């Protein structure tokens, strides 16, 4: 047997040529990843391993892209079927079950991650525009900025100058990407507000004490009306200590003349319209400039909501 590394994905043909007994493929020794692509059964299957396996049927210039690259970069994308591979030569494009093969005019922006060629983070963002909706794509963009892989301005320029198929949709999403976003749910809340036609709030508002130290951080802030909007992932107080802290925080805001609007997951996924009505009413009551009398319906395709069970 030659030095074929069976702990990395390989083709059945290469294994047989290297001296592996074909009968072993009918037993537990190897795990089948794709048609005629295997790996030693003891190896843990990770996103990087599956992306590498998807590249086995293709020539060396192919690279993992789209959802496969996103999973390799640990970006927060929805569950998407198939692995994705891109080739630059149409002669190398072929169909494989479980593998979606794309054709690109260039491999600009491709990186090598632990021996696997893959779209870099910015290229992946543009490619994902072919698969994701606006909100999910902005979530990815905000995460890339948080990781300092790119700035919002750089992302916009990359999308504007790109010839990739998803560039136009990616540019529309990139224009919504901001610095200072702490979580995907904060992104969703901000986009719900903005797509409804409300003024865009300041992201990552920080309250400092007299020495300049940050004592509080809030997701979104309207400076003129001193209105804070915050996503809270807890459905109830987790402890007496947390409950006391929340009470103290609200009393501080009352003393400062600020208003805090707390939004939970249900307020985004279950009943987003109620969330918008709450924020809309409070902004009008507190005199925030630029608030429309009637909300836009542009948010509805992106936040369909659902009726809560048992209500």
C-alpha positions as CSV (number, residue, x, y, z in Angstrom):
1,X,0.0,0.0,0.0
2,X,1.2,3.5,-0.8
3,X,1.2,6.5,1.5
4,X,-2.5,7.4,0.9
5,X,-3.8,9.2,4.1
6,X,-7.0,7.3,4.9
7,X,-7.8,9.8,7.7
8,X,-8.5,12.5,5.1
9,X,-11.2,12.1,2.5
10,X,-10.2,10.0,-0.5
11,X,-11.8,8.4,-3.6
12,X,-12.5,4.7,-3.7
13,X,-10.5,4.5,-7.0
14,X,-7.5,6.1,-5.4
15,X,-7.7,3.8,-2.4
16,X,-8.0,0.6,-4.5
17,X,-5.0,1.8,-6.6
18,X,-3.1,2.3,-3.4
19,X,-3.8,-1.3,-2.4
20,X,-6.8,-1.1,-0.2
21,X,-9.0,-4.2,-0.4
22,X,-12.3,-3.3,-2.1
23,X,-14.1,-5.6,0.3
24,X,-13.4,-3.2,3.1
25,X,-15.8,-0.6,1.7
26,X,-18.7,-2.9,2.5
27,X,-17.8,-3.1,6.1
28,X,-17.4,-0.7,9.0
29,X,-13.8,0.3,8.3
30,X,-14.6,3.3,6.2
31,X,-17.4,6.0,6.3
32,X,-19.0,7.0,3.0
33,X,-19.2,10.8,2.7
34,X,-20.3,11.1,-0.9
35,X,-20.6,8.8,-3.8
36,X,-17.3,7.0,-4.1
37,X,-15.7,9.3,-1.4
38,X,-14.7,7.8,1.9
39,X,-12.7,8.5,5.1
40,X,-11.6,6.3,7.9
41,X,-14.6,5.6,10.2
42,X,-12.6,6.7,13.3
43,X,-12.4,10.3,12.0
44,X,-14.9,12.8,13.3
45,X,-17.0,14.5,10.6
46,X,-16.6,18.2,10.8
47,X,-17.7,21.0,8.4
48,X,-14.1,21.3,7.2
49,X,-13.9,17.5,6.6
50,X,-17.2,17.5,4.6
51,X,-16.0,20.4,2.5
52,X,-12.7,18.6,1.8
53,X,-14.6,15.5,0.9
54,X,-16.8,17.4,-1.5
55,X,-13.6,18.6,-3.3
56,X,-12.3,15.1,-3.9
57,X,-14.1,14.5,-7.3
58,X,-12.8,17.8,-8.6
59,X,-9.5,19.1,-9.9
60,X,-7.0,20.9,-7.6
61,X,-8.3,24.4,-8.7
62,X,-11.7,23.8,-7.2
63,X,-12.6,25.3,-3.8
64,X,-15.2,25.0,-1.1
65,X,-17.7,27.9,-1.4
66,X,-21.1,29.3,-0.4
67,X,-22.6,27.4,2.6
68,X,-19.6,25.0,2.8
69,X,-17.2,27.9,3.2
70,X,-19.5,29.6,5.7
71,X,-19.6,26.5,7.8
72,X,-15.8,26.2,7.7
73,X,-15.5,29.9,8.9
74,X,-18.1,29.1,11.6
75,X,-20.5,31.8,10.3
76,X,-24.1,31.8,11.6
77,X,-26.0,30.5,8.6
78,X,-29.3,28.5,8.6
79,X,-29.1,24.8,7.9
80,X,-28.6,24.5,4.1
81,X,-28.6,21.3,2.2
82,X,-25.6,20.0,0.2
83,X,-22.0,21.0,0.2
84,X,-20.9,23.7,-2.3
85,X,-17.9,23.7,-4.6
86,X,-16.9,26.3,-7.1
87,X,-14.8,25.7,-10.3
88,X,-13.4,28.3,-12.6
89,X,-13.1,26.1,-15.7
90,X,-16.5,25.0,-17.1
91,X,-14.8,21.7,-18.3
92,X,-14.4,20.8,-14.6
93,X,-18.0,21.4,-13.7
94,X,-19.9,18.1,-12.9
95,X,-22.8,16.8,-11.0
96,X,-22.5,14.8,-7.8
97,X,-25.2,13.8,-5.4
98,X,-25.1,16.0,-2.3
99,X,-22.7,18.5,-3.9
100,X,-23.7,21.7,-5.6
101,X,-21.1,22.8,-8.2
102,X,-20.9,26.5,-9.1
103,X,-19.0,28.2,-11.9
104,X,-17.1,31.4,-11.3
105,X,-15.0,33.6,-13.6
106,X,-12.3,34.0,-10.9
107,X,-10.9,32.4,-7.8
108,X,-10.1,35.8,-6.3
109,X,-10.6,35.9,-2.5
110,X,-9.9,32.2,-2.0
111,X,-7.9,31.1,1.0
112,X,-6.3,27.9,2.2
113,X,-7.6,26.7,5.6
114,X,-5.7,23.7,7.0
115,X,-5.0,22.5,3.6
116,X,-8.4,23.1,2.1
117,X,-9.1,25.7,-0.5
118,X,-12.1,27.8,0.4
119,X,-13.7,31.1,-0.3
120,X,-12.4,33.7,2.2
121,X,-14.9,35.4,4.5
122,X,-15.7,38.4,2.3
123,X,-16.1,36.3,-0.8
124,X,-18.3,33.9,1.2
125,X,-20.5,36.8,2.2
126,X,-21.1,37.7,-1.5
127,X,-21.7,34.0,-2.5
128,X,-24.2,33.6,0.3
129,X,-26.4,36.2,-1.3
130,X,-27.4,33.5,-3.8
131,X,-28.7,31.3,-0.9
132,X,-29.8,33.6,2.0
133,X,-32.4,36.3,2.5
134,X,-31.5,39.9,3.4
135,X,-31.7,39.5,7.2
136,X,-29.7,36.3,7.4
137,X,-27.1,37.9,5.1
138,X,-26.8,41.0,7.3
139,X,-26.4,38.7,10.3
140,X,-23.3,37.2,8.6
141,X,-22.0,40.7,7.7
142,X,-22.3,42.0,11.2
143,X,-20.5,38.9,12.5
144,X,-17.6,39.4,10.0
145,X,-17.3,43.0,11.2
146,X,-17.4,42.0,14.9
147,X,-14.5,39.6,14.1
148,X,-12.6,42.4,12.4
149,X,-12.4,40.4,9.2
150,X,-13.7,43.5,7.3
151,X,-15.2,47.0,8.0
152,X,-18.7,47.9,6.8
153,X,-17.2,50.3,4.3
154,X,-14.8,47.7,3.0
155,X,-17.6,45.2,2.7
156,X,-19.7,47.6,0.6
157,X,-16.8,48.3,-1.7
158,X,-16.1,44.6,-2.1
159,X,-19.7,43.9,-3.1
160,X,-19.8,46.9,-5.4
161,X,-16.6,45.9,-7.3
162,X,-17.4,42.1,-7.4
163,X,-18.4,40.2,-10.6
164,X,-19.8,37.3,-8.7
165,X,-23.5,36.3,-9.3
166,X,-24.7,37.4,-5.9
167,X,-22.9,40.8,-5.8
168,X,-26.0,42.9,-6.4
169,X,-28.0,41.3,-3.5
170,X,-24.9,41.2,-1.4
171,X,-24.4,45.0,-1.9
172,X,-28.0,45.6,-0.7
173,X,-27.3,43.6,2.5
174,X,-23.8,45.1,3.0
175,X,-25.4,48.6,3.2
176,X,-27.2,47.5,6.4
177,X,-24.1,46.0,8.1
178,X,-22.9,47.9,11.2
179,X,-20.0,47.9,13.6
180,X,-20.6,47.2,17.3
181,X,-23.3,44.6,16.9
182,X,-23.0,42.0,19.7
183,X,-25.3,39.2,18.5
184,X,-27.4,37.9,15.5
185,X,-30.6,38.7,17.4
186,X,-29.5,42.3,17.8
187,X,-29.1,42.4,14.0
188,X,-32.6,41.0,13.5
189,X,-34.1,43.5,15.9
190,X,-32.4,46.5,14.2
191,X,-33.5,45.3,10.7
192,X,-37.1,44.8,11.9
193,X,-37.1,48.4,13.0
194,X,-35.3,49.8,9.9
195,X,-37.4,47.9,7.3
196,X,-40.5,49.2,8.9
197,X,-39.4,52.7,8.0
198,X,-38.4,53.8,11.5
199,X,-35.3,55.9,11.9
200,X,-32.2,53.8,12.3
201,X,-31.0,53.8,16.0
202,X,-27.4,54.1,17.1
203,X,-25.8,50.7,17.6
204,X,-23.9,49.7,20.8
205,X,-24.7,52.7,23.0
206,X,-22.5,52.9,26.1
207,X,-23.2,54.7,29.4
208,X,-20.0,55.8,31.2
209,X,-19.4,56.9,34.7
210,X,-17.6,60.1,35.7
211,X,-14.2,58.4,35.2
212,X,-15.1,57.4,31.7
213,X,-15.6,53.7,32.4
214,X,-18.4,51.9,30.7
215,X,-21.1,50.9,33.2
216,X,-23.9,49.9,30.9
217,X,-24.2,48.9,27.3
218,X,-27.4,48.9,25.2
219,X,-28.1,47.5,21.8
220,X,-29.9,50.4,20.2
221,X,-30.4,54.0,21.1
222,X,-32.4,57.0,19.9
223,X,-30.5,60.0,21.1
224,X,-33.1,62.8,20.6
225,X,-35.8,61.0,22.5
226,X,-33.4,59.1,24.8
227,X,-35.1,55.8,24.0
228,X,-33.2,52.6,24.4
229,X,-34.2,49.3,22.6
230,X,-32.6,46.1,23.8
231,X,-32.9,42.4,22.9
232,X,-33.2,40.1,25.9
233,X,-32.7,36.4,25.3
234,X,-34.0,35.4,28.7
235,X,-37.8,34.7,28.9
236,X,-37.7,35.4,32.6
237,X,-35.2,36.4,35.3
238,X,-32.7,33.6,35.8
239,X,-31.9,34.5,39.4
240,X,-32.8,36.8,42.2
241,X,-29.4,38.6,41.7
242,X,-30.2,39.2,38.0
243,X,-33.7,40.3,38.9
244,X,-32.3,42.9,41.3
245,X,-29.8,44.1,38.8
246,X,-32.5,44.6,36.2
247,X,-34.6,46.6,38.7
248,X,-31.6,48.8,39.6
249,X,-30.9,49.4,35.9
250,X,-34.5,50.5,35.2
251,X,-34.4,52.8,38.2
252,X,-31.2,54.4,36.9
253,X,-32.9,55.0,33.5
254,X,-35.9,56.5,35.1
255,X,-33.6,58.9,37.0
256,X,-31.9,59.8,33.8
257,X,-35.2,60.4,31.9
258,X,-34.5,57.6,29.5
259,X,-37.0,54.9,28.4
260,X,-36.0,51.3,27.9
261,X,-37.9,49.0,25.5
262,X,-37.1,45.3,26.0
263,X,-37.7,42.9,23.1
264,X,-37.6,39.1,23.5
265,X,-37.3,36.3,20.9
266,X,-41.1,36.1,20.7
267,X,-41.2,39.8,19.8
268,X,-39.1,39.0,16.7
269,X,-40.2,35.6,15.6
270,X,-43.7,35.2,16.9
271,X,-45.3,38.7,16.9
272,X,-43.0,41.2,15.2
273,X,-45.9,43.5,14.4
274,X,-46.7,44.0,18.1
275,X,-43.0,44.9,18.7
276,X,-43.1,47.5,16.0
277,X,-46.3,49.0,17.4
278,X,-44.7,49.3,20.8
279,X,-41.5,51.0,19.5
280,X,-43.5,53.2,17.1
281,X,-45.8,54.4,19.8
282,X,-43.0,55.2,22.3
283,X,-40.9,57.0,19.7
284,X,-43.9,59.2,18.8
285,X,-44.8,59.9,22.4
286,X,-41.2,60.9,23.2
287,X,-40.8,63.1,20.2
288,X,-38.2,61.3,18.2
289,X,-37.8,63.1,14.9
290,X,-38.3,61.4,11.5
291,X,-40.8,58.8,12.8
292,X,-43.5,58.2,10.1
293,X,-47.1,58.2,11.0
294,X,-47.7,54.9,9.3
295,X,-45.2,52.0,9.3
296,X,-43.9,50.5,6.1
297,X,-44.8,46.9,5.2
298,X,-41.3,46.2,3.9
299,X,-40.5,44.2,7.0
300,X,-43.2,41.6,6.5
301,X,-41.5,39.3,3.9
302,X,-38.5,39.1,6.2
303,X,-40.4,38.7,9.5
304,X,-43.5,36.7,8.8
305,X,-44.1,35.8,12.5
306,X,-46.4,33.1,13.6
307,X,-49.2,32.6,16.1
308,X,-47.9,31.5,19.5
309,X,-49.1,28.0,20.5
310,X,-51.7,27.8,23.2
311,X,-52.8,31.4,22.8
